[in-house]
């Protein structure tokens, strides 16, 4: 399944979970300590960037954990619905033995990224996503 369809299906599931709890979008967003716009982006499976460009949502693991907590669903279930079964934003990097442990370089990068504010992490993620898209073309 392509990523855009996966996000659309996740959005439907998220809206169903919210409605089952009797929450309005605004209330669920407050409970999760995210903006209503972030919650809307997750439910619609897309967001608009500057210039009307549509992007896929790319929430941090921390945001997804707060969303899971707000809906009283196991974070592992929510991460699996998003396609992040390992709990990170990306698949695990396999070491030489294929154990799925991050290598030293990625550990250093992760440590640096954790020191950034949420807004800066989002900018870096978007930049990396754009770079990866260019590599695939």
C-alpha positions in Angstrom: 0.0 0.0 0.0 1.4 3.4 -0.8 2.0 5.9 1.9 -0.7 8.4 1.0 -3.3 5.6 1.1 -1.9 4.4 4.4 -2.3 7.9 5.9 -5.8 8.2 4.6 -6.8 4.9 6.2 -5.1 5.9 9.4 -7.1 9.1 9.3 -10.4 7.3 9.0 -9.4 5.0 11.9 -8.3 7.9 14.0 -11.6 9.7 13.4 -13.5 6.5 14.3 -11.6 6.2 17.6 -12.2 9.8 18.5 -15.9 9.6 17.7 -16.2 6.3 19.7 -14.8 8.2 22.7 -17.4 11.0 22.1 -14.8 13.6 21.5 -14.9 16.5 19.2 -11.7 17.1 17.2 -10.9 20.2 19.2 -11.3 18.3 22.5 -9.2 15.4 21.3 -6.4 17.8 20.2 -6.4 19.5 23.6 -6.3 16.2 25.4 -3.3 15.2 23.3 -1.7 18.6 23.7 -1.5 19.1 19.9 -3.0 21.8 17.8 -6.4 21.2 16.2 -4.6 21.7 12.8 -2.2 18.8 13.6 -5.2 16.6 14.6 -7.0 17.6 11.4 -4.0 16.8 9.3 -3.8 13.3 10.9 -7.5 12.7 10.3 -7.4 13.8 6.7 -4.1 12.2 5.9 -2.7 15.3 4.4 -1.7 18.9 5.1 -1.3 22.0 3.1 2.1 23.7 3.1 3.0 27.1 1.8 1.7 27.6 -1.7 -1.0 25.1 -1.5 1.3 22.1 -1.8 -0.2 19.1 -0.2 2.1 17.0 2.0 1.6 13.8 4.0 1.6 14.2 7.7 4.9 13.4 9.4 4.2 13.6 13.1 7.0 12.8 15.6 6.8 9.7 17.7 6.1 12.0 20.7 3.0 13.4 19.0 1.8 10.0 18.1 2.3 8.8 21.7 0.2 11.8 23.0 -2.5 11.0 20.4 -2.6 7.3 21.6 -2.8 8.4 25.2 -5.6 10.9 24.5 -7.7 8.1 22.9 -6.7 5.4 25.4 -5.3 3.1 22.8 -2.0 1.3 23.1 0.7 3.3 21.4 2.0 0.2 19.7 -1.4 -0.2 18.0 -1.4 3.4 16.8 2.2 3.2 15.6 1.4 0.0 13.7 -1.6 1.8 12.0 0.8 4.5 10.9 3.4 2.0 9.7 5.9 2.7 12.4 5.8 -0.6 14.3 9.2 0.0 15.8 8.0 3.2 17.5 10.4 5.5 15.7 9.7 7.7 12.8 11.6 5.3 10.5 12.4 1.7 10.2 15.3 0.5 12.3 18.8 0.6 10.7 20.2 -2.9 10.7 23.7 -3.4 11.9 26.2 -5.7 10.2 24.5 -8.7 11.9 21.1 -7.6 10.8 19.9 -7.0 14.4 18.0 -3.8 13.7 20.1 -1.7 16.1 21.0 1.7 14.9 24.7 2.3 14.1 26.8 4.8 15.9 26.3 7.5 13.2 22.6 7.3 13.4 22.7 7.3 17.2 24.7 10.5 17.1 22.3 12.1 14.7 19.3 11.0 16.8 20.9 12.6 19.9 21.4 15.8 18.0 17.9 15.8 16.7 16.5 15.3 20.2 18.1 18.5 21.3 16.2 20.5 18.6 12.8 22.1 19.3 9.7 20.5 17.8 9.5 23.1 15.1 13.1 22.6 14.1 12.7 18.8 14.0 9.8 19.2 11.7 11.9 21.4 9.3 14.7 18.8 9.4 12.3 15.9 8.7 10.8 17.8 5.8 14.2 18.5 4.4 15.3 14.9 4.7 12.0 13.7 3.1 12.5 16.1 0.2 16.1 14.8 -0.3 14.9 11.2 -0.2 12.2 12.0 -2.8 14.8 13.5 -5.1 17.0 10.4 -4.8 14.1 8.1 -5.7 13.4 10.1 -8.9 
